[in-house]
Amino acid sequence: MFHGSIPAPRRSIIYEHAGTWPGEDIYVGCSGNFTIERVLHARFGDSRRVHGNDIQTYSYALGWHLAGDDLNHTLRKEYEESLGWLTPDLEVRKTHDGRRGRAGAPSAAADNGGPVDHGS
């Protein structure tokens, strides 16, 4: 099984030290292969909730934005009730240099069946 780009010794250190982290929920920013999330799940099982996001989707959105392309992100219908608060950040708006683009909330998007449609 592929474990991402974090070497095994570092994963072991994270596993060991995570037991000292306070709180109930753990938030991991900028996940790539969800390696840290897998380590934390192995450590805590279902006793602590681990939250992550898909940095790849964010990278795509940022690249499209910087290239001046429209970012065709819209909420999928089945998520409108629970995630409707994201809609204003997904609307087309002009950027600081007058280009059109969709910026906000790309980390909530996920190509693996997540709540945001990426357009075509």
C-alpha positions in Angstrom: 0.0 0.0 0.0 1.3 3.5 -0.9 1.7 5.6 2.2 2.4 9.0 0.6 5.6 11.0 0.8 6.1 11.0 4.5 8.9 8.6 5.5 8.0 5.8 7.9 10.1 7.2 10.8 8.2 10.5 10.7 4.9 8.7 10.6 6.0 6.9 13.7 6.9 10.2 15.5 3.5 11.6 14.6 1.7 8.5 15.8 3.6 8.7 19.1 3.2 12.4 19.8 -0.5 12.6 18.7 -1.4 11.1 22.0 -0.4 14.3 23.7 -2.5 16.6 21.5 -5.5 18.2 23.4 -9.1 18.3 22.2 -11.4 15.9 20.5 -11.3 16.7 16.8 -8.0 16.9 14.8 -7.8 19.1 11.7 -5.2 18.4 9.0 -4.7 21.1 6.4 -3.5 20.6 2.9 -3.7 16.8 2.7 -2.2 15.2 -0.3 -2.4 11.4 0.0 -4.1 11.6 3.4 -1.1 10.0 5.0 -1.3 11.9 8.3 -5.0 11.2 8.5 -4.3 7.4 8.1 -1.7 7.6 10.8 -4.0 9.4 13.2 -6.9 7.0 12.5 -4.5 4.1 13.2 -3.6 5.9 16.5 -7.2 6.8 17.6 -9.5 4.7 15.6 -13.0 6.1 16.0 -12.3 7.7 19.4 -11.3 11.1 17.8 -12.6 12.6 14.6 -9.9 13.5 12.0 -10.7 16.2 9.4 -8.7 16.7 6.2 -9.1 18.3 2.8 -7.9 17.6 -0.7 -5.0 20.0 -1.6 -5.1 18.8 -5.2 -8.5 20.4 -5.8 -7.3 23.6 -4.2 -4.2 23.5 -6.4 -6.3 23.1 -9.5 -8.6 26.0 -8.5 -5.7 28.3 -7.7 -4.1 27.4 -11.1 -7.3 28.1 -13.0 -7.7 31.4 -11.1 -4.1 32.5 -11.9 -4.5 31.5 -15.5 -7.6 33.7 -15.7 -9.9 30.8 -16.4 -13.4 30.4 -14.9 -13.6 28.0 -12.1 -16.8 26.1 -12.7 -17.5 24.9 -9.1 -21.1 24.6 -8.0 -22.6 22.6 -5.1 -24.1 19.3 -6.0 -27.8 19.3 -5.2 -27.6 16.6 -2.5 -25.3 19.0 -0.5 -27.2 22.3 -1.0 -29.0 22.0 2.3 -26.0 21.2 4.5 -23.3 23.3 2.6 -25.4 26.1 1.1 -23.4 28.6 3.0 -20.5 28.0 0.6 -22.5 29.2 -2.4 -21.6 32.9 -2.2 -17.9 31.9 -2.3 -18.4 29.8 -5.4 -20.1 32.6 -7.4 -18.3 34.2 -10.3 -16.7 37.4 -9.3 -14.0 39.7 -10.6 -10.6 39.5 -9.1 -8.4 42.4 -8.1 -7.1 42.7 -11.7 -10.5 42.6 -13.3 -10.5 39.0 -14.4 -13.4 36.7 -13.8 -13.0 33.7 -11.6 -14.4 31.6 -8.9 -12.3 31.6 -5.8 -13.5 30.7 -2.4 -13.9 27.3 -0.7 -12.1 25.1 -3.2 -10.8 23.0 -0.3 -14.3 21.8 0.3 -14.3 20.4 -3.2 -13.2 16.9 -3.9 -12.9 15.0 -7.2 -13.6 11.8 -5.3 -17.4 12.2 -5.0 -17.3 15.3 -2.8 -19.9 18.1 -2.6 -18.7 20.3 -5.5 -19.2 19.8 -9.2 -16.2 21.0 -11.1 -17.9 21.8 -14.4 -16.6 20.7 -17.8 
